[in-house]
Every structure is written in C-alpha cells, then in structure tokens.
Amino acid sequence: MSRILRLAAVLTVASALAGCFDPSDRRPGTRLSGDVVAPPSDWSFTDAHQEIAVEVKGFLGLPHSVTIWCASVDGALYLGARAPETKRWPGWVDRDPDVRLGIDTKLYEVRLVAVEEAATLERLRAAYARKYALPAPSDAEPGPPVRYWKVEPRRSLPPPA
C-alpha cells in the first residue's frame, strides 16, 4: 500500500509542477495562466493595476513568475526590481529577455530591455513615485537600488533563406 501512496504523491507533485501556478503578492509562481494576446501599442491601461505578473525562464529553463510593480510613461510600459541583487529573476532576464506578462487574464509575450539612460531613469522614478505614493529620492537618502526595464515587442526571427 505504501508503494501506491508514494506513486500517487509523485504523480500529484509532477502534475502540479506541469500546471500553472500564478504568483500572489510575495509568493512566486510557475507558468502564468491566461490567454496570449498581442501586446498593445499603448500600455497606459496598466496605470490601473498595482501589480502585474512577469514570467521568466528560470533554473533549467523552467517557468518562474513573480508579481511586480510597473509604470507607464508616454504609453510605454516599464518594470522595476527593487534590490535586484537579492533576487534571481533579474539575472534570468539578463540571460533571456523574452518574458510573458500577466495582466488580468491576458498574457503578453514581450522582451525586456534594460533602461540605463539618466533622463529616462529620472522620469521613471517620478512615475513610480506618483503611482505608488513613494517619497521622492534625494541625494541624502537615495534608497535601495532599483533596476528598470522597458517592455518592447519580441523580435521576430528572419525568414529562412
């Protein structure tokens, strides 16, 4: 009988890992659930969402998802990771910037591009401060490091020759 219970436990765990587990607050998830749709040209609708989900290819290429804050600036969408050196997913984005975003019940297959331009970073910090009622960063107390990415459409591969 214990052999049957072990087999049932293994099958339960395997089926759970193969399924979709959306992240919730600070609990990470696996593959996001929802319907894949084309990315919009204007992401301003995300201003109504406090958190969205991002799915990256994690350890051994397995899907790993987390909830994240976002802000739109002039219709473009940006994601930010506070204290990125303490998290694994930003490094996984470095290896493969093609991710999926989960917003409501929709999934968007996009690419994340690191933001490094000072003027853009300043506008992003201001947008995040407005959206999330954060104190404005100052030279005296700059706060923890934050890394930002711009959401862009995925690049399609050229047709075979």
Secondary structure, DSSP 8 states (H G I E B T S, - for coil): -HHHHHHHHHHHHHHHHHSB---BTTB-BSB--SEEE---S--GGGGG-S-EEEEEE-GGG-EEEEEE-EEEETTEEEEEEESGGG-SHHHHHHH--EEEEEETTEEEEEEEEE---HHHHHHHHHHHHHHHT-----SS---S-EEEEEEEE--------
